[in-house]
Amino acid sequence: MAAPRRRVRMHEVAARAGVSTSTVSHVINGTRHVAPDTRDAVLQAVAALDYAITPHPQTAAGRRTIGLVITGASNPYNGELIQGVEGEATRAGFGLFLCDSHDDPRREAEAVRGLITHNAEAVVIAPTPEWEAQALPMLRKSERPFVLVDRLSSARCDQVSAESESVSATLVEHLIDLGHRRIGMLSGLPGLSTSIERVRGYQRALSDAGIPIDPALIACGESRATSARAATLQLMRGNAAPTALFSANNAMTIGALQALGELGLRIPDDLAVVAFDDFEWAAAMTPALTAVAQPFHAMGAQAVQLLLRRLQDPLAPRRVVRLPTEIAHRHSCGCVAPRPRTAGVP
């Protein structure tokens, strides 16, 4: 007869996560706020060690929880999304467990496993490009309701995201209207729906204007500042540098601005710049940045509403919700700012 499996102790989870046993207890029982990175480390340790959780009576009896798995929890737009999820969850009587996948499918799978082990009742997830290999099967097997947020998938499930393709086309059309014909683009992490749709919008605007699509003008910034900086330097040092640049997310915009500063290029005199993701710092820049504002708070709240609907009626028809986006016209594109334009489903 095989020997019984040794029970993993809480202090072992604490040692693996690099925290105290009291912190592990607070994460497991939801008895105190724990920083997102610390909570993520604890849940990953729980999953890796296959720690058997016995919920605290107060948690089991009166504190239902949902999980949120995103990447870049410190990113300003994710802060708005988290607030939207947490606010709606709190109103419905749920606590929130937050995990950061860092766009790593392995860490994403560990986070989902930890949430399942911790008995999270449902999950909101902004999927990595390879989420269908590990995270999706675990969610299906657990029979927990889940909703995709921000990033969409071909999987048959509830999803909510902002409009990307049409507003990207509108942004590039604006540059074309200003006389630009060589328009560069910093595209995001390959495989993400947001990356794919924004490239499609860029290409559609050029095609509609009869401008040939030059693959050399599309550089992958991998949705990160460091990669976007290198990609921008490559674009601007080429034989036929663009006269305008479209950055497909806020992290890449930071990298692009760093590169342009290193090259001594002035915006918009030497290069017009437009971007996805609008924040307070975009209006404070000199010149102020023309950018797409996404409704991240509303997106997070809508995701929880879809979860609650699914919890109440597991057989309800799936819904894919698209929220409208707004272009904040400022001065980095090289024009006088007109009133904001809205794109997407009203």
VORODO-967998 format. One record per residue: z, x, y of N, C-alpha, C, O in turn. Coordinates in pm, whole numbers, padded with zeros to 5 digits, always signed. Each point is the difference from the previous one (the first is absolute). Example, Ala and Ser with C-alpha at 12.3 -4.5 7.8 and 13.67 -1.06 7.14 Angstrom:
% VORODO-967998
+00780+01319-00569+00000-00089+00119+00000+00090+00120+00066+00104-00002-00138-00139+00107+00006+00082+00119+00073-00077+00109+00017+00051+00111
END
This chain:
% VORODO-967998
+00000+00084-00119+00000-00084+00119+00000+00088+00125+00074+00098+00008-00157-00134+00088-00008+00078+00122+00127-00015+00081+00061-00107+00005-00021+00219+00060+00120-00004+00083-00025-00088+00122-00111-00001+00054+00212-00072-00009-00019-00086+00119-00033+00084+00123+00051+00111+00016-00134-00165+00069-00044+00071+00119+00117+00016+00097+00075-00095+00025-00058+00216+00030+00109+00027+00093-00022-00077+00130-00111-00003+00053+00216-00057-00003-00009-00076+00124+00001+00095+00120+00089+00085+00013-00187-00100+00073-00006+00080+00122+00108-00047+00096+00020-00120+00018+00050+00216+00045+00108-00032+00091-00046+00005+00146-00099+00065+00033+00174-00136+00052-00039-00007+00141-00001+00137+00067-00083+00026+00087+00177+00062-00128+00005+00132+00063-00126+00082-00031-00037+00089+00077-00028-00118-00191-00123+00070-00034-00115-00048+00090-00084+00080+00042+00083-00208-00013-00099-00054+00094+00022+00062+00137-00096+00039+00067+00222-00029-00026+00032+00058+00131-00045+00145+00008-00056+00043+00101+00079+00033-00209-00039+00141+00000-00151+00015+00009-00049+00087+00071-00025-00172-00143-00146+00010+00003-00055-00038+00137-00097+00060+00047+00160-00158+00018-00047-00046+00131+00053+00088+00113-00049-00008+00113+00149+00090-00142+00058+00085+00103+00088-00075+00098+00006+00032+00118+00064-00136-00170+00087-00081+00085+00135-00016-00070+00019+00047-00112+00074-00114+00179+00131-00027-00060-00008-00121-00092-00093-00081+00008+00193+00070-00098+00002-00117-00089+00021-00129+00080-00049-00105-00039+00123+00113+00151+00021-00119+00081-00131-00049+00061-00023-00121+00013-00065+00216+00023-00131-00039+00053-00082-00070-00107-00066-00100+00027+00069+00153-00149-00070-00066-00111+00053-00142-00018-00078-00093-00019+00210+00077+00025+00060-00132-00017-00045-00096+00110-00031-00116-00027+00026+00165+00152-00043-00086+00110-00145-00043-00017-00035-00115+00029-00050+00207-00074-00141-00034-00022-00013-00105-00110-00073-00098+00015+00143+00120-00125-00010-00090-00115+00055-00139+00031-00057-00101-00041+00168+00098+00114+00068-00128+00023-00032-00064+00134+00043-00113+00027-00120+00185+00059-00035-00056+00129+00120-00025+00089+00000-00094+00079+00102+00179-00090+00124-00023+00073+00007+00073+00134+00095-00020+00075-00194+00103-00044-00003+00069+00129-00142+00045+00029-00076+00029-00092+00041-00023+00222-00133+00051+00036-00012+00147-00040+00090+00079+00027-00200-00045-00089-00029+00139-00039-00137+00035+00057-00093-00081-00006+00079+00201+00060-00126+00044+00060-00114-00014-00101+00020+00025-00119-00140-00065+00164-00112-00024-00093-00031+00118-00091-00023-00020-00120+00021+00142+00173-00032+00117-00084+00106+00019-00108-00032+00032-00114+00158-00052+00151+00109+00015-00097-00009-00108-00107+00015+00028-00119-00038-00152+00163-00013-00110-00095-00116+00025-00097+00012-00027-00119-00123+00078+00172-00117+00031-00082+00036+00104-00105-00038-00013-00116+00112+00119+00157+00038+00106-00093+00090-00053-00111-00015+00039-00116+00107-00127+00152+00091-00057-00100-00076-00086-00101+00022+00011-00120-00112-00097+00170-00076-00087-00090-00090+00080-00092-00019-00036-00117-00038+00145+00168-00083+00085-00085+00085+00068-00107-00045+00016-00114+00168+00026+00150+00089+00060-00099+00041-00102-00106+00007+00032-00118+00020-00155+00161+00033-00107-00093-00112-00020-00101+00024-00013-00120-00148+00011+00171-00115-00021-00088-00021+00119-00092-00025-00018-00120+00035+00140+00173-00027+00120-00079+00101+00016-00114-00036+00043-00109+00163-00077+00135+00105+00016-00100+00020-00124-00086+00081+00000-00093-00157-00107+00125+00013-00127-00072+00145-00047+00003+00057-00039-00102+00002+00044+00221+00139-00039+00019+00014-00151-00013-00073-00075+00065+00165+00032-00148+00021-00144-00021+00090-00055+00110+00117+00036+00010-00175-00124+00071+00074-00056+00113+00070-00129-00040-00061-00091-00057+00189+00085+00087+00075-00125-00013+00030-00046+00141+00089+00055+00064-00162-00155-00014+00018-00040+00139+00143-00037+00034+00072-00058-00082-00031+00092+00203+00130-00041+00053+00006-00152+00003-00099-00064+00036+00211+00005-00074+00008-00148-00005-00047-00067+00129-00068-00103-00004+00105+00161+00119-00039-00062+00126-00152+00002+00015-00060-00096+00049-00002+00207-00093-00144+00011+00010-00067-00098-00095-00095-00069+00036+00146+00062-00159-00062-00086-00100+00013-00147+00038-00091-00080-00023+00206+00044+00083+00026-00140+00027-00058-00048+00132-00047-00113+00010+00050+00200+00093-00033-00051+00132-00101+00080+00080-00025-00035+00116-00033+00140-00170-00091+00083+00079-00128+00026-00077-00011+00099-00073-00085-00185+00090-00131+00020-00062-00075+00107+00079+00019+00012+00121-00101+00064-00188-00069+00111+00068-00149-00001-00030-00045-00046-00105-00031+00098+00201-00141+00030-00023-00021+00148+00031+00078+00060+00074-00183-00003-00129-00031+00140+00023-00124+00015+00088-00090-00083-00004+00088+00190+00081-00116+00033+00084-00039+00144-00029+00080+00091+00017-00204-00071-00061-00051+00133-00029-00116+00029+00095-00105-00063-00007+00126+00160+00095-00103+00038+00098-00011+00152+00003+00075+00070-00069-00168-00020+00148-00010+00144+00021+00023+00029+00148-00045-00075+00086+00115+00185-00058+00024+00037+00139+00095-00095+00070-00035-00059+00103+00156+00043-00157+00096-00094+00059+00036+00037+00143+00044-00086+00077-00061+00214-00041+00034+00043+00136-00111-00026+00100+00020+00015+00121-00138-00055-00169-00111-00028+00089+00033-00122+00086+00051-00099-00052-00079+00105+00184+00036-00114+00087-00052-00134-00047+00071-00100+00008-00197+00095-00058-00052-00131-00040+00072-00052-00123+00016-00121-00015+00028+00211-00074+00076-00046-00115+00137-00050+00042+00058-00086-00067-00004+00139+00177+00125-00053+00051-00013-00146+00035+00089-00080-00030-00201+00043+00094-00024-00140+00034-00017-00085-00126+00050-00112-00008-00121+00167-00091-00021-00073-00125+00133-00023-00071+00027-00110-00050+00056+00215+00045+00131-00011-00064+00085-00107+00069+00066-00080-00066-00069+00079+00199+00077-00101+00074-00048-00140-00033+00080-00093-00012-00213+00077-00002-00053-00130-00035+00044-00046-00138+00036-00116-00019-00039+00208-00078+00044-00031-00136+00149-00030-00002+00043-00100-00057+00036+00188+00120+00145-00015-00005+00046-00128+00071+00088-00071-00050-00148+00043+00166+00040-00120+00073-00025-00127-00079+00087-00087-00007-00205+00077-00053-00034-00120-00077+00083-00008-00128+00042-00108-00041-00018+00224-00023+00081+00002-00121+00144-00042+00030+00060-00077-00076-00006+00127+00186+00138-00033+00037+00014-00150+00026+00098-00062-00043-00196+00005+00113+00005-00145+00027+00000-00082-00128+00056-00110-00005-00119+00166-00099-00007-00072-00127+00116+00035-00092+00007-00049-00113+00086+00135+00160+00117+00033-00080-00018+00117-00094+00078+00014-00094-00179+00070+00118-00026+00115-00086+00039+00130+00069-00016+00014+00122+00067+00081-00200+00015+00136+00046-00128+00077-00026-00088-00049-00072+00075+00169+00128-00124+00077-00012+00028+00140-00051+00090+00068+00050-00166-00026-00150+00001+00138-00048-00132+00065+00041-00108-00049-00035+00117+00160+00108-00119+00065+00054-00027+00130-00074+00090+00082-00017-00214-00063-00026-00043+00123-00068-00125+00055+00066-00085-00076+00046+00073+00209-00040-00116+00067+00059-00079+00068-00111+00052+00087-00069-00177-00127+00052-00084+00058-00105-00064+00131+00042-00046+00076-00085+00042-00049+00215-00066+00120+00054-00145+00010-00048-00055+00110-00014-00007-00225-00010-00138-00007-00051-00019+00079-00128-00109+00053-00026+00213-00045-00054-00003+00069-00129+00016-00106-00109+00105-00063-00008-00206+00042-00076+00010-00104-00104+00119+00018-00093+00057-00099-00047-00019+00224+00020+00115+00024-00088+00128-00047+00065+00082-00067-00063-00063+00101+00191+00120-00043+00071-00001-00152+00020+00105-00065-00001-00223+00011+00019-00012-00145+00012+00047-00069-00127+00074-00098+00004-00118+00152-00120+00039-00057-00128+00151+00014-00022+00064-00092-00052-00007+00206+00092+00144+00019-00013+00077-00101+00087+00103-00053-00041-00157+00028+00161+00065-00096+00089-00002-00139-00060+00102-00070+00002-00216+00029-00054-00011-00133-00062+00093-00010-00120+00066-00102-00020-00062+00207-00060+00088+00000-00118+00146-00014+00044+00077-00073-00062-00040+00145+00167+00136-00009+00050+00035-00138+00051+00111-00049-00023-00205-00015+00092+00024-00135+00051+00017-00100-00114+00083-00090+00006-00164+00107-00110+00012-00088-00117+00135+00022-00068+00068-00096-00037-00031+00223+00021+00129+00032-00062+00115-00057+00080+00101-00043-00055-00118+00044+00187+00105-00049+00089-00002-00153+00014+00079-00057+00074-00170-00007-00146-00009-00146+00000-00046-00059+00132+00039-00111+00035-00122+00184+00039-00062-00060+00117-00080-00122-00047-00071+00007-00100+00084-00116+00172-00058-00126-00046-00151-00007+00023-00072-00070-00072+00023+00143+00172-00142+00000+00032-00030+00128+00079+00092+00068+00046-00221-00037-00032-00038+00128+00060-00115-00019+00098-00098-00069-00029+00111+00133+00145-00110+00015+00096-00044+00145-00010+00084+00090+00006-00215-00066-00020-00046+00136-00020-00128+00027+00079-00094-00079-00003+00092+00193+00074-00122+00050+00063-00056+00104-00096+00045+00114+00001-00143-00150-00083-00036+00082-00116-00070+00132+00034-00071+00010+00100+00095+00089-00185-00075+00125+00007-00138-00024-00061-00022-00103-00063-00073+00198+00081-00133-00021-00058+00000-00019-00152-00089-00065-00053+00188+00122-00017+00001-00005-00147+00111-00089-00054+00049+00023-00111-00010-00122+00187+00115-00082-00039-00025-00082-00125+00095-00036-00070-00220+00006+00041-00030-00086-00114+00024+00069-00134+00006-00067-00104+00008+00201+00104+00020+00072-00126+00144-00013-00051+00021-00011-00120+00078+00014+00211+00140-00002-00044+00081-00114+00062+00064-00077-00072-00068+00066+00204+00086-00099+00066-00037-00143-00037+00088-00081-00030-00217+00050+00030-00043-00137-00030+00041-00044-00140+00054-00110-00014-00079+00190-00092+00043-00044-00133+00151-00025-00010+00043-00092-00069+00037+00174+00137+00145-00020-00003+00039-00132+00066+00085-00073-00050-00149+00044+00164+00029-00125+00069-00041-00120-00085+00073-00099-00009-00192+00108-00052-00046-00109-00086+00096-00022-00117+00036-00113-00032+00004+00223-00031+00087-00010-00118+00136-00058+00037+00058-00075-00077-00009+00110+00194+00133-00049+00042-00002-00147+00038+00105-00065+00007-00227+00011+00017-00020-00140+00040+00068-00032+00133+00035-00115+00028-00017+00218+00054+00056-00022+00133-00113-00035+00097-00108+00058-00009+00131-00150+00101-00100-00026+00103-00017+00125+00087+00097+00069+00029-00218-00043+00013-00024+00112+00092-00114-00036+00093-00087-00081-00033+00089+00144+00150-00102-00023+00102-00046+00135+00053+00082+00088+00026-00212-00071-00010-00053+00121+00062-00001-00020+00151-00033-00108+00049+00070+00213+00024+00003-00008+00145-00078+00116+00060+00007+00113-00050-00080-00140+00157-00079+00098+00074-00126+00043-00077-00111-00013+00051+00130+00064-00172-00111+00048-00080-00032-00101-00111+00089-00046-00071-00215+00011+00059-00042-00101-00097-00049+00063-00129-00018+00121-00009-00005-00206-00091-00042+00046-00132-00084-00109-00065+00002-00116+00041-00076+00156-00144-00078-00098-00077+00088-00076-00099-00045-00096-00063+00170+00139+00047+00093-00069-00091+00022-00143+00046+00006-00028+00120+00007-00062-00215+00022-00141+00032+00149-00021+00029+00081-00017-00091-00047+00017+00220+00138-00019+00042+00000-00039+00147-00102+00009+00067+00216-00052-00017+00013-00032+00142-00009+00128+00083+00055+00103-00038-00125-00112+00152-00020+00118+00083-00006-00040+00147-00043-00111+00033+00088+00202+00055-00011-00024+00143-00033+00131+00070+00061+00104-00026-00158-00111+00116-00043+00118+00072-00059-00041+00133-00027-00118+00023+00008+00214+00065-00066-00026+00128-00150+00021-00015-00044+00071-00091-00033-00131+00178-00144+00019+00001-00032+00145+00034+00056+00055+00095-00145+00007-00171-00035+00141+00023-00148+00021+00030-00035+00068+00096-00052-00128-00179-00143+00033+00011-00061-00049+00131-00064+00077+00071+00085-00205-00038-00066-00055+00118+00051+00063+00129-00077+00023+00093+00209+00005-00087+00053+00060+00122-00043+00145+00014-00017+00048+00111-00002+00022-00224-00054+00137+00006-00141-00003+00055-00038+00084+00082-00041-00181-00129-00137-00013+00051+00001-00028+00150-00080+00056+00074+00170-00143-00030+00009-00034+00143+00036+00123+00083-00054+00020+00109+00145+00062-00161+00043+00120+00071-00115+00100+00014-00019+00060+00106-00058-00043-00213-00113+00093+00004-00113-00057+00086-00068+00074+00071+00048-00205-00077-00101-00063+00086+00031+00026+00148-00091+00017+00081+00219-00016-00048+00040+00028+00138-00044+00140+00042-00049+00021+00111+00065+00075-00202-00044+00137+00030-00152+00006+00015-00052+00072+00085-00018-00148-00167-00147-00005+00009-00041-00061+00133-00093+00048+00065+00164-00154-00024-00031-00063+00129+00021+00096+00116-00064-00013+00105+00153+00110-00124+00025+00099+00106-00102+00115-00003+00008+00092+00081-00104-00101-00174-00108+00098-00004+00010+00106-00107-00086+00088-00007+00190-00092-00076+00017+00102-00104-00091-00027-00121-00014-00114-00043-00044+00219-00009-00086-00010-00118+00050+00090-00114-00026-00028-00117+00096+00133+00152+00061+00086-00103+00150-00026+00001+00076+00058+00078-00037-00147-00166+00140-00044-00005+00061+00050-00131-00044-00037-00109+00146+00120+00121+00068+00051-00119+00109-00096-00046+00046-00085+00076-00005+00101-00202+00108-00083-00054+00093+00083-00087-00045+00080-00081+00175-00101+00099+00101+00054-00090+00040-00112-00095+00066-00096+00040-00107+00107-00165+00029-00104-00099+00132+00030-00070+00045+00114-00005+00016-00220-00050+00131+00013-00063-00005+00041-00145-00105+00038-00053+00221-00046-00012+00015+00042-00139-00100-00075-00088-00005-00123+00003-00076+00196-00081-00100-00066-00085+00065-00098-00099+00108+00026-00053-00176-00137+00029+00047-00097-00097+00082-00113+00057+00020-00101-00067+00029+00115+00190+00075-00107+00062-00094-00104+00058-00106+00034+00052+00143-00161-00061-00086-00105+00054-00017+00017+00150-00109-00024+00053+00215+00066+00016-00008+00019+00144-00100+00110+00036-00075-00013+00096+00075+00121-00173-00095+00109+00025-00143-00047-00021-00088+00025+00082+00065-00094-00192-00134-00048-00035-00052-00097+00104-00115+00011+00044+00199-00107-00002-00045-00103+00094-00030+00059+00138-00094-00043+00066+00173+00139-00023-00024+00058+00133-00127+00085+00003-00070+00003+00101+00041+00065-00211-00127+00073-00007-00116-00099-00001-00102+00023+00065+00117-00134-00138-00106-00101-00003-00026-00057+00139-00115-00021+00038+00223-00004+00038-00016-00051+00135-00073+00098+00090-00088-00038+00077+00124+00166-00087-00066+00107+00075-00149+00004-00033-00084+00004+00090+00052-00006-00219-00139+00008-00042-00079-00124+00040-00117+00009+00037+00182-00126-00043-00067-00124+00036-00039-00001+00147-00109-00044+00036+00198+00093+00050-00028+00003+00143-00120+00090+00029-00087-00034+00080+00083+00150-00144-00112+00092+00020-00130-00062-00050-00102+00006+00068+00105-00064-00187-00121-00059-00058-00052-00115+00087-00120-00010+00023+00210-00075+00025-00041-00113+00084-00064+00047+00130-00084-00070+00058+00124+00189-00013-00056+00054+00124-00123+00087-00025-00057+00055+00094+00016-00044-00221-00117+00081-00034+00025+00149+00007-00094+00079+00015+00221-00038-00025+00035+00142+00005+00017+00051-00143+00079-00056-00076-00152+00161+00038+00013+00054-00136+00143+00046-00029+00067+00056+00087-00021-00081-00208+00135+00043-00041-00008+00144-00047-00071+00031-00096+00143+00057+00164+00001+00142-00035+00129+00030-00075+00108-00001+00061-00115+00028-00193+00122+00029-00077+00080+00117+00056+00121+00007-00020-00189+00083+00089+00070+00116+00055+00096-00039+00112+00087+00079+00037-00101-00200+00016+00088-00044+00108+00122-00076-00052+00085-00041+00079-00075+00022-00211+00116-00066-00060+00083+00107-00071-00045+00059-00098+00165-00035+00147+00088+00101-00058+00127-00067-00052+00060-00082+00070-00020+00117-00190+00119-00061-00060+00126+00066+00054+00021+00120-00018+00062-00199+00085+00128+00050+00050+00117-00032-00090+00114+00034+00032-00142-00100-00146+00100-00029-00103+00123-00074+00053+00107+00006-00061-00123-00076+00173+00109-00080+00060+00119+00085+00042+00110-00052+00015-00132+00184+00005+00109+00090+00040-00040+00081+00122-00117+00031+00020+00217+00005+00061-00027+00075+00123-00057+00139-00030-00096+00042+00065+00153+00028-00161-00045+00137-00028-00145+00002-00048-00079+00084+00043+00045-00176-00132-00138-00006-00051-00096-00042+00109-00112+00050+00008+00155-00144+00078-00086-00047+00108-00024+00109+00103-00110+00009+00056+00209+00074-00030-00018+00111+00092-00110+00093-00050-00089+00038+00076+00096-00002-00204-00102+00088-00057-00137-00066+00001-00101+00065+00029+00096-00195-00061-00127-00072-00003-00062-00009+00139-00121+00011+00015+00205-00030+00087-00050-00009+00138-00056+00135+00046-00105+00006+00063+00175+00101-00095-00050+00133+00035-00136+00025-00064-00089+00057+00063+00073-00101-00187-00127+00017-00070-00110-00081+00068-00112+00049+00018+00143-00174+00018-00099-00084+00066-00045+00058+00134-00119+00004+00029+00215+00042+00050-00030+00044+00136-00063+00139+00006-00061+00037+00100+00076+00039-00207-00059+00134-00004-00136+00002-00069-00061+00105-00017+00014-00224-00021-00130-00008-00066-00115+00021+00096+00020+00009+00121-00140-00002-00177-00119+00024+00083-00032-00118+00091-00055+00018+00109+00090-00139-00153-00028-00119+00082+00127-00083+00008+00012-00103-00066+00083+00148+00147+00130-00067+00011-00016-00140+00056-00092-00025+00079+00179-00067-00117-00006-00136+00053+00040-00005+00147+00067+00090+00051-00109-00197+00016+00043-00023+00138+00113-00102+00006+00060-00020+00105-00032-00043-00219+00109-00097-00009+00060+00008-00139-00066+00041-00095+00193-00082+00083+00071+00011-00128+00081-00126-00026+00070-00050+00089-00081-00001-00212+00078-00115-00046+00098+00048-00106-00042+00045-00107+00171-00053+00136+00104+00039-00095+00054-00125-00068+00036-00097+00067-00030+00100-00201+00031-00122-00075+00148-00028-00024+00032-00101-00063+00059+00187+00109+00142-00040+00002+00079+00089+00095-00051+00102+00047+00175-00141-00020+00076+00068+00105+00037+00143-00034+00001+00086+00088+00031-00058-00215+00034+00137-00038-00119+00092+00023+00017+00112+00049-00137-00157-00085-00119+00082+00020-00030+00018+00148-00052+00104+00041+00083-00205+00040-00023+00013+00144+00084+00114+00057-00048+00074+00086+00170-00059-00132+00085+00110+00045-00065+00134-00034-00006+00089+00084-00042-00077-00208-00066+00124-00040-00125+00028+00081-00028+00114+00037-00048-00221-00008-00122+00016+00079+00032+00049+00141-00067+00089+00052+00170-00148+00009+00038+00040+00136+00048+00145+00003-00025+00072+00097+00095-00030-00202+00042+00140-00008-00122+00092-00002-00003+00101+00070-00096-00136-00151-00121+00082-00012-00076+00005+00132-00046+00107+00041+00031-00220+00024-00074-00005+00125+00071+00082+00108-00065+00065+00083+00198-00067-00085+00075+00081+00094-00022+00148-00024-00013+00078+00094+00009-00038-00222-00024+00140-00035-00139+00046+00045-00019+00116+00039-00076-00208-00044-00137+00034+00039-00021-00010+00151-00108+00034+00050+00209-00081+00022-00013-00013+00145-00092-00112+00044-00056+00006+00110+00039-00107-00194-00089-00112+00032+00077-00111+00072+00114-00030-00035-00176-00029+00134+00062-00105+00080-00048-00138-00048-00116-00020-00034+00211-00074+00034-00029-00139-00037+00006-00084+00127+00098+00010+00074-00198-00091-00045-00125-00024-00075-00118+00083+00051-00113-00023-00044+00137+00118+00136-00112+00074+00061-00084+00074-00103-00123-00007+00004+00190+00078-00096-00073+00075-00102-00017-00079-00130-00095+00022-00075+00186-00113+00050-00005-00078-00124+00075-00132+00020+00118+00000+00035-00187-00112-00058+00066-00130+00003+00075-00019-00132-00048+00041-00106+00165-00101+00113+00083-00018-00121+00049-00145-00007+00050-00055+00098-00065-00005-00216+00056-00132-00031+00069+00011-00135-00031+00089-00079+00124-00181+00052+00079+00016-00122+00050-00132-00054+00007-00100+00071+00028+00101-00199+00075-00108-00062+00148+00030+00021+00040+00116+00002+00042-00220+00013+00145+00004+00016+00040+00027+00145-00025+00108+00054+00086-00207+00006+00043+00008+00139+00152+00001+00007+00066-00080-00066-00010+00170+00147+00144+00011+00017+00033+00027+00145-00090+00020+00082+00219-00018-00050+00040+00023+00137-00051+00133+00052-00038+00010+00117+00037+00093-00201-00045+00131+00047-00149-00001+00034-00045+00084+00077-00032-00178-00134-00144-00005+00027-00025-00036+00146-00092+00054+00063+00174-00144-00008-00016-00038+00140+00056+00105+00094-00038+00006+00117+00130+00079-00168+00065+00101+00083-00080+00130+00008+00030+00087+00081-00132-00074-00166-00081+00123+00000-00083+00011+00127-00018-00098+00073-00032+00218-00048-00092+00021+00112-00128+00065-00055+00003+00117-00040-00115-00191+00036-00012-00142+00036+00057-00090-00110+00015+00041-00115+00018-00164+00153+00053-00097-00097-00104-00028-00107-00120-00004+00027+00169-00016-00150-00089-00009-00116-00050-00142-00025+00078-00095-00003-00210+00082-00014-00058-00126-00045+00022-00011-00150-00044+00087-00076+00113-00193+00032+00041-00005-00140+00010-00143-00050+00013-00095+00077-00020+00081-00210+00016-00129-00067+00148-00023-00028+00066+00083-00062-00014-00196+00106+00138-00038-00025+00006-00091-00122-00063-00106-00002+00139+00147-00099+00015-00081-00120+00134-00076+00005+00098+00052+00052-00094-00174-00106+00123-00082+00004+00091+00033-00118+00018-00081-00090+00040+00202+00092+00077+00044-00117+00124-00084-00024+00034-00029-00115+00035-00010+00221+00119-00083-00020-00038-00132-00067+00065-00043-00095-00170-00019+00144-00047-00126-00059-00049+00021-00142+00017-00086-00086-00077+00201+00061-00049+00031-00134+00116+00006-00099-00009-00056-00110+00119+00124+00149+00116+00008-00088+00063-00135-00024+00038-00032-00113-00026-00047+00219+00059-00133-00014-00086-00089-00090+00052-00074-00083-00183+00082+00099-00091-00081-00082+00009+00039-00146-00009-00086-00088+00026+00215+00061+00012+00046-00139+00121-00063-00067-00008-00042-00116+00121+00035+00188+00120-00061-00058-00020-00150-00018+00046-00057-00099-00114-00006+00192-00028-00143-00015-00083-00028-00125+00023-00100-00069-00118+00188+00041-00079-00016-00122+00086+00021-00125-00018-00069-00100+00112+00164+00108+00092+00022-00112+00086-00122-00025+00017-00043-00114+00037-00014+00221+00087-00117-00015-00077-00116-00060+00052-00075-00084-00176+00060+00127-00086-00106-00055-00022+00023-00150+00003-00095-00078-00024+00222+00040-00023+00032-00141+00126-00021-00082-00007-00044-00115+00123+00076+00171+00126-00022-00071+00024-00148-00025+00051-00039-00105-00088-00044+00202+00019-00144-00013-00102-00062-00096+00032-00096-00071-00153+00150+00070-00106-00056-00084-00082+00113-00061-00100+00041+00058+00141+00009-00175-00071+00112-00064-00147-00028-00029-00079+00093-00016+00041-00221+00008-00138-00035-00033-00084-00034+00123-00114-00046-00014+00167+00068+00132-00076-00030+00123-00125+00087+00007+00002+00115-00044-00111-00169+00100-00122+00082+00015+00029+00124+00082+00076-00005+00097-00136+00115-00135+00023+00124+00075-00062-00011+00139-00096-00073+00021+00154+00146+00073-00049-00001+00137-00025+00142+00049+00079+00090-00026-00190-00072+00096-00030+00125+00068-00010-00032+00149-00094-00066+00043+00191+00114+00033+00011-00034+00143-00049+00117+00084+00039+00114-00021-00125-00145+00118-00049+00100+00095+00050-00037+00139-00028-00110+00048+00100+00200+00015+00052-00025+00133-00091+00065+00105-00056+00107-00024+00041-00170+00140-00088+00054+00104+00058+00125+00066+00121+00020+00002-00209+00063+00050+00039+00121+00071-00055-00005+00142-00093-00075+00029+00152+00153+00059-00039-00001+00140-00030+00140+00049+00074+00093-00030-00184-00078+00107-00034+00130+00057+00061+00010+00139-00025-00084+00087+00105+00188-00066+00056+00028+00132-00093+00100+00068+00005+00120-00030-00089-00167+00122-00093+00087+00071+00073+00074+00111+00061-00061+00088-00067+00193-00092+00062+00080+00105-00103+00098+00055-00109-00041+00039+00142+00171-00035-00091+00091+00070-00055+00115-00085-00090+00071+00046+00142-00050-00169-00048+00112-00080-00144-00017-00045-00065+00097-00039+00015-00221+00044-00139-00025-00037-00094+00028+00117-00122+00009-00019+00178+00004+00139-00083+00033+00116-00042-00117+00085-00094+00012+00079+00163-00126-00094-00037-00117+00080+00122-00057+00069+00113+00036-00031-00137-00126+00125+00109-00073+00063+00048-00105-00099-00081-00064-00066+00210+00047+00055+00055-00087-00104-00027-00147+00028+00049-00053+00099-00127-00015-00188-00016-00145+00010+00116-00069-00067+00092+00066-00048-00093-00198+00043+00108-00071-00068-00010+00023-00150-00109+00027-00050+00221-00038-00025+00000+00025-00143-00096-00093-00074-00022-00114+00040-00037+00167-00151-00086-00080-00087+00066-00013-00134+00064+00093-00049-00082-00211-00011+00062-00026-00130-00110-00011-00105-00105-00058+00023+00134+00117-00141-00095-00006-00111+00072-00048-00122+00120+00025-00015-00190-00094-00074+00059-00043-00124+00015-00150-00008-00047-00074+00086+00114+00031-00191+00017-00142-00023+00108-00053+00093+00109+00057+00003-00134-00163+00075+00101-00053+00093+00117-00061-00074+00094-00050+00063
END
